[in-house]
Amino acid sequence: WWEHLCRATRKLLQTTGISSADVKGIGIAYQMHGLVLVDRERKVLRPSIIWCDSRAVGIGNRAFELIGQHRCLSRLLNSPGNFTASKLKWVQQNEPELYDRIYKMMLPGDYLAMRLTGETCTTPGGLSEGILWDFQENKAAELLLDHYQLDKSLIPPVRPTFSRQGELTREAAEATGLKAGIPVAYRAGDQPNNAMSLNVLRPGEVAATGGTSGVVYGVVDRPVFDPASRVNGFVHVNHSTSDPRIGILLCINGAGIQYSWIKHQVTPTEGSYDQMELLAATVPPGADGLRMLPFGNGAERMLDNKNIGARIKNLHFNRHGRAHLYRAALEGIAFAFVYGMGILREMGLELEVMRVGNDNLFQSKVFSGTIANLIGCRIEMFEATGAIGAAKAAGVATGFYHSIEEAMQGATIRAIYEPEPAVSAFEAAYQDWRSDLNEILVHI
């Protein structure tokens, strides 16, 4: 991570011609949930255990039962699961000599900030991503630390998300090509940061991405949890004790990977996503009865961690062609998003607007239009990236902008998808799809 950060920063300075003297602040966006361990000399003790490493699942599940599900959810908004705290417990159990050498545990963004500034610290958002934040106590979660018998001193000092979290050291300046003394002024995990980059800051606003997997991230104004643990709740970037902002995150493992699979396995070699979209648009909503469930990328948390596989339903060789397959695939993924949105609404999210970036499945009018019609809400597509958002956030903390809202204004809107007046065909297709899903879930 550090090597690539240094190389990328030097390349950016070279290719853009921007002087390092003009850089006034640094913002960091990073992959969530990973565990980085350093000793007193700030040396890394072992390779990071990143977000998708499942070695600590059993540890987290046992803690959830022993502490009590309601107690965990009401205090942490999540089960300990396979998150950072459980990964640290795994190290204690399986690498005790290494554990005894730990000075601080960090998330990936904390580590990069340490390399830049020489200081070890974290944020409320970072701790919440590790399931190490107590939403009732508004501090590090001693409830879980005590249960795991983890040393509380391993938690770094906590700094506000928007704050001067350290200054670029001379050594880091030489490595990156930047000027010593530049403040690191913001850090957040990739999903909260992506939401902020899309100006998703207020209750009822939702950010979504449709890549290999899909993510829906909505903002509410009070700590809430899902009794079935199908979603996660984290401290949002603009959260405060007096004005709570909680990000509710729902993940769909099987999303764009289904459409990519169809492109590579079914579409002619010269075919493109644009051509697939044109064909899909020639078929009416519901794809003449052809339905697809996209859940072929592993267990789905929103389906109670069941691994049901992808399904094609009601295929007729004399009626359906490639265009129907494309439409059914896009609709199946869209229906999965709508199903997930239903969970967020159960938790009290009053949906007002969905905002998305211009770099994923939402570029498809068939896909985005299906979602807009079924959730009854406008979808706004922005020309925005998480990197730009993190940079602007650093501008907020250093005073270049007066507020987050000011910083995020002015982003270019590439498209708007409004719900159509007549949506009965979409609703009928969704209900048929949901009936298929319910039938499968009953028998698994």
N, C-alpha and C positions, 0 to 999 in steps of 0.2 A: 504493500500500500504506500509506504513512505517513498520508496524508489520511484514508483509511477507518479505520485503526486509531484515530486521534484522534477521529473522529466517533463511532465505535462505543463507545469507552470513555466519552466524555461522555454518550452516550445511556444506557449501562448504569448509570452513576452516578445519572442523573436518574430513570430508570424504577424502579430497585430501591430508591432511598433510602439506599444504602450510602454511608457517609462515606469519603472518600479516606484519612482518617487510619486507617481500619480495614484498609486493604490493606497486607499485610506483605511481599508478594513478587510477582514477575511471572514467568510461564512463557510461553515462545513455542513454538508449533508452526507449521510453515511448509511450503510446497510445496518438494519436494526438487529438487536438481540444477541450479537456475537460477544464472546468473552475473550478479553485480552488480559494477560497477567504479567506484571513486571516486578522486579526486585527493587531494592533501595537505590541501586545505581541506574534505575529506569531501563534496565535491560529486559527484553522479553524472555520469559521463562519457558514457553512452549508455543507451538503453533496455535493460532486462534481457533477456538471451537465456534464455528460460524452458525448462523441462524438455522440452516437446514440440517445440521448434524443432530441426529435423533437419539444419541446415546443416553440422554438424561430423561427420556419420556417416563420410564418406570419410577424414577425418583420423584418427579413432579406429581405423578398420579397418586403415589402413596401419601405424599404430603397433603394433597387435596383432601383425601379421605381422613387422615389423622387430625389435621387442623380443623376440619369441618368445612363442607362445601359452602354453606351460607356465610360462614365467618370469612373465608377466603374471598368470596365474591363481593361481599359488602365492604371489605377493607381494601382489597387489591384490585377489584373489578375483574379479576381473571383467576383462573386456576394457575398454580405454579408451572404446570405443564413442562414443556421442553425449553423454557426460557432461560435467561442468563443466570438467575439465582440457582436453578437446578443444575446447570452446567458446572457452576462453581462447587456445588455439593459433590458432583461426580468427581471432580479433581481431588477434593478432600478425601473421598473414599478410595479412590484408585491410584492416586499419586501423592500419598501423604507427605513424603519428603519434599516434593516440589511445593506442595501447599504451604509447608512451614516457611518457605523462602519468599512467599508472596508479600509484597509491600502494598500494592493496590491492585484492585480489579477494575477493569474499564470496559466500555463499549468501543467499537471501532472508531467512532468519531472522537471519543475522549483520548484515544491513543494518538490519533493524528494531531489533535490539539496539543498534547504533551510534547510531541516531536517538534512542533512549531514553536512552542513557548517555554518548554522546560517545566511547566506546571502540571500537576495532576489534579484534575477536577472533573465534575460531571454536572448534569442538569436534572431538574425534576422530570423532564421528559425522558431523559436517558434512563433514569432509575425506573420509571414506569414501564419502559420497554423491556426491562429486565425482570419485571414483576417484583421490583424492590421499592415501590412507592406506596405508602399507606395513605389512602385518600381521606380517611377520617382524621389521622394525626397530622397530615400534611408534612411528612418527613420520611426518611428512609424506613422501610418496613421491618421494624424489629420483630414483628410477629413471625415473619418467615425466617429472618436471620437467626432468631432464637430457636425456632423449630429445627433448622438445619445445623445448629450449633456452629455457625460461621462467625468469625471474628469481625465485629462491627467496624474495627479500625481499617479493614480492607476497603471500605467504601470511601471514595475520594470526597473532598469537600464539595458541597453543592453550590453552583452558581446559577443565576437566572439565565434563561435561554437567550435573551437579548441583554448582553452585558459585556464589559471588557473582561475577558476571561484569561488574559495574558497577552504578552507582546512578543513579536517575532525575535528570537535570539539571533546573535551574530552568526552562530553556526548554522541555524536554519536559513538565515538570509543567504549565506554563501551557497547552500545546497539548492535553494529554490530560485535564486536570482532576484529575489525581492529585497526590500530595504529593511534593515533591522528596526525594530520598534513599532511595526505595523500591528495594531491590535487584532487578535482573534475575538470577534464580537458576537458570534452567533453559532449555534450548532443544533441540529435536530436530525432525527431519523428520516429515512427517505420518504416514507409515506406521509407523516405530518408535514414535512417540508414540501412535498409535492402538492399537498392540499393548500398550504399557504401560498405557493407559487401561482395557484389558480384562484387566489383571493377567496379561499374557503376558510372563513374566520368566524362566522356568525352562526348561531343555532339555525338549523334547517338547511344549511348549505352542505353540498355533498361534492366530493371529488371522486372521480372514477378513472381507472385505467384498464385497458383491455389488451394486454400482451399475452405471452404464453399462458400465464395465469391472469385472473381478473381480480381487481381490488375495488371495493367501495368503501369510502372513508367519509363518514358524516359527523357533523359537529352538534353537540347538545350542550345545554347550560347547567347540567347537574351530573354528579356521578351516578351512572346507571350500569347495570350488568344484566347479562342474559343468564337466567337460571340453568339453561342447558349448555352454557359455555360454547355456543356456536360462533361467537364473535369476541373480539378483544376491545377493551377500553384503555386509552392512554391519555396522558397529559398532552393537550394540544399546545401549539407554540405560544399562543396568547392566553394561556390559562393563568388565573390568579385565584387566591383563596376568596377574595371579595367578588370576583366576577368569573366563575368557573367556566372553563371551556374544555370539554372532554371529546376526544376523537374516538369514534366507534369504528373499528376496522373489521371488515368482512372480506375473507379471501376465497376465491373460487379457483381451485387448482386447474380444473379443466375448462379452459376458455379458448384463447387464440390458438393453442396447440392443436385443437381439433381442426380448425380451418386450415392451418398450415399443413397438417397431415393430409387433408383432402387435396390441397393444392399439389403436393408432391407425389401423392399416390394415385390420384384420379385425373387431375388436369393434364392436358397435353403439355409436353415439355416447353413449348413456346408460350404457354398460357401465363397470364399475369393476374394479380389481384384485381386490377381495374377491369379486366375482361370478365372475371368471375362476378364482380359486382354488377356489371351490365346485364349478364345473363340472369342473375338472381332477381334483378328488378323486373324482369319480364314475367315472373311468376307471382300470382296473387298471394296475399297474406294467408298463412297456413300451408303453403306449398302443396296444395291439392291433397292434403291428408298425410304427406310424408313428414315424419317427425324424427328429431335426433336429440339425444341426451349427451352432453359433452364431457361426462365425468370419467374420462379415461386416463387421467394423469395422477392416479393415486387416490387415497382416502380424502374425503371432503369433510372438513370440520362442520360446515353448515348442514351436513346430512348426518350429524352425530358420528363423525369419523368413519362412516361406512365407505367401502371401496366398491362401488356398484359397476364400474366400467362404463364405457360409452355404449350407446344403443342406437340402432336405426329401427324405427317402428313404421309399420304399415307401407312398406315399399312394394309398389306394383310395377312389374317390368313393362307392361303395356301402356302405362300412363305416365310414369316418371322418367325424366331424363336428367342430364347433368345440371341443368338450370334449377330443377327442383332440389337436387342434392345441395347445391350452393345455398339456396334460400333456406332450406331446412337447417343447414349447419349454422348459418348466421342467426336464425330465429332461435335455435336451441341454446346457443350461448346467451343471446339476449334474454330468453326466458329464465336462464339460471341467474342472471343479474336481477331480474324482477323478483324472483323467488327470494333472493338474498335481501333485497330492499324491503320485502315484507317482514323479515326478522328485525331490521332496524326500526321499522315503524312500530312493531310490537314493543320496542324498548323506549318509545316516546319520541322518535325523530319525526318532526313535522317538516316534511320535505318541501322546500321552496324552489331550489334550483340545483341542477347537476352541472358541474363544470369538468371539462376534460381537456387533455392536450391533443395536439394535432399530429400524433405519431403512433397511432395504434388502431385497433378495430373500430374505434368511433369515427374514423374517416369514412366508414361505410354508411351510406344513407339508409340502407335496408336495416342494418343493425341498430343504428342510433334512433331511427324513426320508430322501430318496434318498441324500444325501451321507452321513448318519450310518450308514445301512445298508451302504454300500459301503466306507467307510473303517473300519468297525467301532469307532467312537469316539463318545463323547458330545459333543453340541454344546450349549453354554450361551449363551443370549442375554441380554445385559445391557442395562440402561438406563444407557448411558454414552456420553459424547462425548469427542472429543479435546481440546476446550477445557477441560472439567472435569479431564481427566487432566493437562494442562499446568499448570493452577492448583495441583492437588495436588502435582505434582512440585516446584513452587516452594516449597510448604510443607515438603517434605522437606529441600530445600537450606537453608531458613532456620530449621530446627529445630522447626517446628510439629508435624511428624510425626517419629518416630524412624527410620523406614525406608520404602522404597518399598512394601514389602509392607503395612505398617500403613496407608499412605495409600490404597492401592487396595482395602482391605477394605471390606465393607459395601455394595458396589454392588448394586442391586436386580436380581435375576434374573427376567426376564420369561417365559422358557420354557426347557425342557430337552428336547432330542431324543435319545432313546436308541436304539441299534440294535435292530431287531426280531429275535425268535428265528428267523423264517423269512425269508431274504433271497434265495432262489434266483431268484425272478422278477426282482428288481433286478439280480442278477449276470448273468442271461441277457440282459437288455435292454442292460446296459452292454457286454457282450462283442460283441453285434451292432453297437452304435454304434461301438465301437472298431474292428471289422472294416471298417465303412464308412470311418472315418478313415484307417486304414492303406492301404486301396485307393486313396484319393484322393492320399495323400502319395507313394505309389509313382509316380504318373503326373504329378506336378507338379515 
